[in-house]
Every structure is written in C-alpha cells, then in structure tokens.
Amino acid sequence: MSTDILTISEAAKLIKAGKLSPVELTEMCLSRVAAFEPEVHAFVTLTEERARADAKRAEAEIKASGPKSPLHGIPIGLKDIIDTKGILTTCQSAHNVDNVPVADAACATALAAAGTVLMGKLTTHEFADGGPSFDLPWPPARNPWNTAHSTAGSSSGTGAAVAAGLILGGLGTDTSGSIRLPAALCGIVGLKPTYGLVSRAGVAPAAYSLDHIGPMAWTTEDCALMLQALAGYDPADPASANRPVPDYTGGLAIGAKGLKVGVLRRWHETDRPVADGVRDSIEAAIKTYKGLGAEVTELKVSPLQDYAAAGFFISTAERGAAYEEMMLKNPQKFGQHYRDRLVLAAFCTGMDYVQAMRKRRELMVEMATAMAGVDVVLTAGNPDEAQPIDRIPRWENLDKPNFTMPFNVTGMPAICVPSGFGPNGLPVSIQLAARPFAEATLLRAAHAFEQATPWRSQRPEMLNLMSAA
Amino acid sequence: MPPPIPSETDMAVYLARAGFELTPDQIAEYAEAYGYVMEMSTRLRSERSYTAEPAHMFSFPVDTATTEVSI
C-alpha cells in the first residue's frame, strides 16, 4: 500500500475516476494512525469501526451513483468540543469524561451529509482554551514536525492529525486564533470563516460572540471544499447569517493578478516584533504577491494591543458566564490552565465588558474602513516557530498580543497559510484576512500564494521515514 | 511595560463577589495576571460619547454588511 499522502482534492479526483476506493483511503489513514498516534496524541477517541463502516457505505454509494460531493469517502476528524451522536465528546475535560451527546452538531451533520468518513474526535485544549495541559485526562497533542514542540491550540489535535496525514481534513474552532495558530505551527492551512457563516449549533461555547468553526487541511483548495459543505444558514444558531452561499472553489485559479493586498506592517514590526524567520517570510510573501501582479500597499490601524484588550475582556467574560456554574460547583475538576482563565473572569467587571464591546465597534469600523481599498490584508500568522511544549509561560496570552484575535473581534474571515520554515526547521505562516463574507476572495489570494511557493511539497520528516520503510 | 502592582484587597473583593474561594497562596499566584488585566482595561477607555453603543455582533457595520464578493 502506498504511503503517499493525498490532499482532499487529489483523493476526490481519484475516487471519482474509480482509481481509489474510500475503504483503501481510510485504511491508509488508519495505518498512519497506528504508526504516529502514540507520538502525536491527536485523538481523544479514534472511531475506527465507524470509519470503516462510513468508508464501506461511501464505496457502495459511489459505485451505485458516483460521488455526491468532493468530500464523499474522505477521512476527516472533528475537534472534541463538537457534539457527535453516540460518540464521547469530552471537551478534553474531566467534567465531560462520560458525555455522550444524543445528536450531532450542525457542522458534523453537514460533513456527514457530504459523505465524509469520521475517523474520530480530536484533541483540544480544555473547553478550547489554555494549554497545552498535562493535568487533564488525556495528553496534549504534539507537533508532527518535532514532537518535543507545541502545536498551539486550541484545535491542537486537528492541526497535528492533518500534518501527520492521519486525516485529510478536520474541523477546528476559533475564538482568538484556535484554528489559525495550530495551522500555522503545524504547517497546514486553517480558515476561520466570517462570524455567522458556519453554524455553531451543537458545539461547546468558548465565547459566544467570538466563536467560529472552520476547516483545517493541507491546502487552501481543501479548505474551500470543506467550507462549501459547511457554510449556510441554520436557525438553530442565533448568530447564523441568512445569506446565499457562493461557490468557494470556482475562482481559486484566477490568481493574484490585480489583487490589492494591504500589509499591516506595524503589527509585526512594532506592536509584537516577530522572529527573523517570520519577518523574512512576510517580506518574501510580499515579493511573491508583487511578482504575481498584485498591488501591495501598507495599511495603518490601531495597535495590536487594542484588539487584544477588547478580545480578552469579551472572551473572558463570556467564557466566565458560560462556565460559571461548573466553576463554582467543582473548580478542581478543571485543569489549571482553564481554571486560571475562569478565575480571571472575576477581575472583569460589567463595565469592562461593555467598554470592550464599545471598543469593538470602533475597531470593526476602523478595520472595515482600512479594508475598503484592498481585497485582503496580510499579517504574520504566529510570531515565531512552535515553542517546546513544556516551556510555555503561564500568562503568555496576557503578556503579548497575538495576530489572530483582531479578526475574531471584527468577525472578518482570516486564513493562515504556510510561508516557509524558521531556523529550527519548523513551519512559519502568514495570515490573510478579508471583508465579511469575502471568503471566495480570501481563498483565491491564499491559493495563489500557495501555488507560487514550494511549501506544500514538504511533509514532516516522520512521514518520510514511513515512506522509506 | 511591566504590569501595575495589584491591590490584594481589590483582588479579594473581585474573587469573593464571583463566589470563588481561593487560598492566600492561590490569590498570590493570580496577582501577576491581575496586573495584566488592569493594564488591558485602560486600553478600553477612551474619549467617546456616552451615546457610543457597543458592537452588535449579529450585524456588521453598514459599510461592510453589503459588501459582496465578485470574482
């Protein structure tokens, strides 16, 4: 059996042509799970039987009437805060060790309807925040590029599983960067769609007004294929946007010629200076876009710290409200990181929360105005390569702003795309963002960059070793 | 910029009001975090009219809500 790892798009073409069966593809993934899961800890629950049954069914359906979507027969995984009927959904917490939902989350239903094969539930930081933690019932995910290093989070298992080829795509959730940061550090693509584009019904909340669900995969095209299945109005989600869903893949090949790219240089040069490898990759990305015929300009908005402050108070207060009862009744059941986060909610007053929401409106208008003259903005993804997993400062998220929170605060779509490797040989990433509901443009810009750079051809060394064996 | 030195009294009041029962050692652990929180809270306050309303996340500002993507 070949151990070459396929993208969703490549696998879909082979399946459609009858050259690859979903059963064979699923067995490939399961063999990589057997080889690498003991090192990367990407799964909380591996649903091996379900995966084989899904694959068998998909194979029969495709034989009978062809694939119903490009995701038909594709092995995927779900972050373990996403409800799955009859399957343990832990939120990686001792509070939820016996939690078996009676219904699927809307996003799980959407992917199942597209014909995907469910490989299992993926590691997360507890209730999608904090971490990596070593005091939870399950270990934290580790970075397939170097398992001594962090994946970032909180969609840590999805990042690790895609990078290690255990699944072809997966779902993450993103409240301050939890899709994009693990994507950046694991060398894959992670898309946080516009707030309201993908239903959150059936997904454990982190912070209601900042929570997003989105795809993580090896390529931008794969994220587009997944988004196509996920996007759409759902009355079960009070924030769901009732608007038509466009074609997310049709415009990918248009390229970057004529695209207007705005660079938020101040953020990575002054507000949070990035490591040399990240800075070099941003400059290289600017050159790449210019070479592709894009027009690159510099944009100026408020300091990153303003976005971080608004985001911190909103997320901490909303999280505190959601988990107040659990915290008061049984605080010791939480791991230290999440308990820390809930204790911080005590320091946020009602006035702080409202001031944060007033600040948010100002920042949303400011960013919308800055974006009016461009198609996408370009920032750093993460300030550096992945850190050693056991050396992450306890209050890092308070001390230093990240580059992802601004687009949770504004609700705008944003994507992290690999942009090279740092001096330690670990992936670095750029982030692109666009106007609300402009995912098609965002994906087009990301795809053009990806096609013009060599970074999608390199997989973690552990996979090369398996291929050689 | 280093975070401001927190007042233990302030911290104790906030924690008690939230219903959290922490030991003095635990309270001391959160002093550093409290400083960062106070520092961030100053960024939220600026000159704005009392009529300035908070963001309503279920509708984007008008200038972006109508933006459609054309390829």
Interface residues (C-beta under 8 A of the other chain):
Chain A: Y195 G196 S209 P238 A239 P246 G250 G251 I254 Q305 D306 A308 A309 A310 F312 F313 G320 M327 L328 P331 D340 V343 L344 A345 A346 F347 C348 D352 V354 Q355 A356 M357 R358 K359 R360 R361 E362 M364 V365 A368 T369 M371 A372 W395 L398 D399 G411 R435 P436 F437 A438 E439 A440 T441 R444
Chain B: M11 Y14 L15 R17 A18 G19 F20 L22 Y30 E32 A33 Y34 Y36 V37 M38 M40 S41 R43 L44 R45 S46 R48 A52 E53 P54 A55 H56 M57 F58 F60 P61 D63 T64 A65 T67 E68 V69 I71
